[in-house]
Amino acid sequence: MAGFFWFLIKVNPMLRYTTLAVTPFQQNCSLVWCDQTKQCAVIDPGGDLERILAEVQRLGVTLKQIWLTHAHIDHAGGVAELAQKLNLPIIGPHQGDQFWIDGLPQQSRMFGFAPVQTFQPTRWLEDGDSVSVGNCTLSVRHCPGHTPGHVVFYSAEIKRAFVGDVLFAGSIGRTDFPQGDQDTLIASIRQRLWPLGDDTVFIPGHGPESSFGEERRTNPFVADNYNF
């Protein structure tokens, strides 16, 4: 009987991930993969593609998809080049970020990035959608406020959420960009992220990981005892 349970555990696919800081903005680009199939997706390849591809090779995984939380330059600057180079589908974000995608060349000039191209996502995402890599599935939460089309990827299997620039350890995303809105962002966090559980660890777009429970206790913008 003990051997039977070991077999069940052994064959159950597990999502793995690692995170690299890329671009001059030190944006957290994550590689997520199924340990059973070794198929991999990259979340927010904003730049430094040679570093990302070197890490893919080091891990011994096969890059199959690009997942995008939102279309600011430090998250999306490398998307078009990587998709063309490896013939990869682009999954996300929500269609609300179309104008940010269209403006990527202007963003690159404004923020001192190398020239980049626009692109057309293979698939737009909506709240409640799911994405899969290998045998692992993550759910999608539409969390506008930082940008109107921002999405979050959540793995119930490992209790991890890849939240882009919605939430940070001790802070929240900026809302002073076009179509940003702080009230909308705070509502997204409280209504779309907190229900995922206090024990969920999140990987933000910048800075260290934290948990939803920790931010509910201590984050001055969204803590449970914070009054608007």
C-alpha positions in Angstrom: 0.0 0.0 0.0 2.8 2.4 0.8 4.4 1.8 -2.6 1.0 2.5 -4.2 0.8 5.9 -2.6 4.4 6.7 -3.6 3.5 5.9 -7.2 0.6 8.3 -7.1 2.8 11.1 -5.7 5.5 10.3 -8.2 3.4 10.6 -11.3 1.4 13.7 -10.3 2.7 16.6 -12.3 4.1 19.6 -10.4 4.5 23.1 -11.5 8.0 24.5 -11.0 9.2 28.1 -11.4 12.2 30.3 -11.3 12.5 34.1 -11.6 15.1 36.3 -13.3 15.4 40.1 -12.9 15.6 41.6 -16.4 15.8 45.0 -18.1 17.1 48.1 -16.4 13.9 48.2 -14.4 14.8 44.8 -12.7 11.5 43.3 -13.7 10.8 39.8 -12.5 10.5 37.5 -15.5 9.4 34.0 -14.4 9.9 30.6 -16.1 7.2 28.1 -15.2 7.3 24.5 -16.2 5.7 21.1 -15.8 8.2 18.8 -14.1 6.5 15.8 -15.9 6.7 17.0 -19.5 9.4 19.7 -19.1 7.3 22.0 -21.2 7.8 25.7 -20.1 6.1 29.1 -20.4 7.8 32.4 -19.8 5.9 35.1 -18.0 6.7 38.7 -18.9 9.9 38.5 -21.0 10.5 42.2 -20.9 14.1 42.0 -22.3 17.5 40.4 -21.8 16.3 37.5 -24.0 19.8 35.9 -24.1 19.7 35.5 -20.3 16.2 34.1 -20.4 17.1 31.6 -23.1 20.3 30.6 -21.3 18.2 29.8 -18.2 15.8 27.7 -20.3 18.7 25.7 -21.6 20.3 25.3 -18.1 17.0 24.0 -16.7 16.6 21.5 -19.6 13.1 22.6 -20.4 11.4 23.4 -23.7 9.9 26.8 -24.1 6.4 26.6 -25.6 4.5 29.8 -24.7 4.7 33.4 -23.7 2.3 34.5 -20.9 1.8 38.3 -20.4 0.4 40.0 -17.3 0.3 43.4 -19.0 1.9 45.4 -21.7 4.2 47.9 -20.1 7.6 48.0 -21.7 9.6 46.3 -18.9 7.2 43.3 -19.1 6.5 43.2 -22.8 9.5 44.6 -24.5 10.9 41.3 -25.5 7.7 39.6 -26.5 7.6 40.3 -30.3 11.2 39.3 -30.8 11.0 36.1 -28.7 7.7 35.0 -30.3 9.2 35.5 -33.8 12.5 33.8 -32.9 10.9 30.6 -31.6 7.5 30.8 -33.2 5.8 30.9 -29.8 2.1 31.8 -29.1 1.5 34.9 -27.0 -1.1 34.3 -24.3 -2.6 37.4 -22.6 -3.1 40.0 -21.4 -6.7 41.1 -21.3 -7.8 43.1 -24.4 -7.9 46.3 -22.3 -4.2 46.6 -22.8 -4.4 46.8 -26.6 -3.4 50.5 -26.5 -0.3 49.7 -24.4 0.7 47.1 -27.0 0.2 49.5 -29.8 2.3 52.1 -28.0 5.3 49.8 -27.2 7.6 51.6 -29.7 6.8 54.9 -28.1 7.3 53.4 -24.6 10.7 52.1 -25.7 11.8 55.6 -26.7 10.4 57.2 -23.6 12.1 54.9 -21.1 15.4 54.4 -23.0 14.9 50.8 -24.1 16.1 49.4 -27.4 13.5 49.7 -30.2 10.8 47.1 -30.0 7.9 46.0 -32.2 4.2 45.7 -31.5 2.6 42.3 -31.6 -0.9 40.7 -31.7 -1.6 38.2 -28.9 -2.5 34.8 -30.0 -5.1 34.7 -27.3 -6.6 37.4 -25.2 -7.5 36.4 -21.6 -10.6 37.0 -19.5 -11.3 36.6 -15.8 -11.9 33.0 -15.0 -9.9 31.6 -18.0 -7.2 29.1 -17.5 -3.8 28.5 -19.1 -1.8 25.3 -19.2 1.8 24.3 -19.6 2.4 20.6 -20.0 0.0 18.9 -17.5 -0.2 21.9 -15.2 -3.1 24.4 -15.3 -3.3 27.9 -13.8 -6.3 30.1 -13.5 -6.5 33.7 -14.7 -7.7 36.7 -12.7 -8.4 40.0 -14.5 -7.0 42.6 -12.1 -7.3 46.1 -13.7 -6.1 49.3 -12.0 -2.4 49.4 -12.8 -3.4 48.9 -16.5 -6.9 48.1 -17.7 -5.9 44.7 -19.1 -3.7 43.4 -16.4 -4.1 39.7 -15.5 -2.7 37.4 -12.8 -1.8 33.7 -13.2 -2.6 31.5 -10.2 -1.6 27.9 -9.5 -3.8 26.3 -6.9 -1.5 23.3 -7.0 1.5 25.1 -5.5 -0.4 28.1 -4.0 1.6 30.6 -6.1 0.3 33.7 -7.9 2.2 35.6 -10.6 0.8 39.1 -10.1 2.8 41.4 -12.3 2.5 45.0 -11.1 -0.8 44.6 -9.2 0.8 44.0 -5.8 4.2 44.3 -4.2 5.7 43.4 -0.8 4.6 46.5 1.1 3.1 48.4 -1.8 0.8 48.3 -4.8 1.2 49.1 -8.5 1.4 52.7 -9.8 -1.9 54.2 -11.0 -0.6 57.4 -12.6 -0.2 56.0 -16.1 -3.0 56.4 -18.7 -6.2 54.5 -17.7 -4.7 53.6 -14.3 -7.0 53.9 -11.3 -6.2 53.4 -7.6 -9.7 52.5 -6.4 -10.0 50.0 -9.2 -6.6 48.5 -8.3 -7.4 48.1 -4.6 -10.8 46.5 -5.5 -9.0 44.1 -7.8 -6.6 43.1 -5.0 -9.3 42.7 -2.4 -11.9 41.0 -4.6 -9.8 38.9 -7.0 -6.6 38.1 -5.0 -7.5 37.8 -1.3 -10.0 35.0 -1.9 -7.1 32.9 -3.2 -6.0 32.5 0.4 -3.7 34.1 3.0 -1.2 31.2 2.4 -0.8 32.0 -1.3 2.7 33.3 -2.1 2.9 35.8 -4.8 5.7 36.7 -7.3 5.4 40.4 -8.1 6.7 42.2 -11.1 9.5 43.8 -9.1 11.1 43.0 -5.7 10.8 40.0 -3.3 8.0 37.5 -3.0 5.5 37.8 -0.2 2.1 36.2 0.8 -1.4 37.6 0.6 -1.7 37.0 4.3 1.3 39.1 5.1 0.1 42.0 2.9 -3.4 41.8 4.5 -1.6 42.4 7.8 1.0 44.9 7.0 0.6 46.6 3.6 -0.4 50.2 4.2 -2.4 50.4 0.9 -4.5 47.2 1.3 -4.2 45.9 4.8 -7.5 44.8 6.3 -7.4 47.6 8.9 -6.6 50.3 6.3 -9.3 53.0 5.9 -9.7 54.7 2.6 
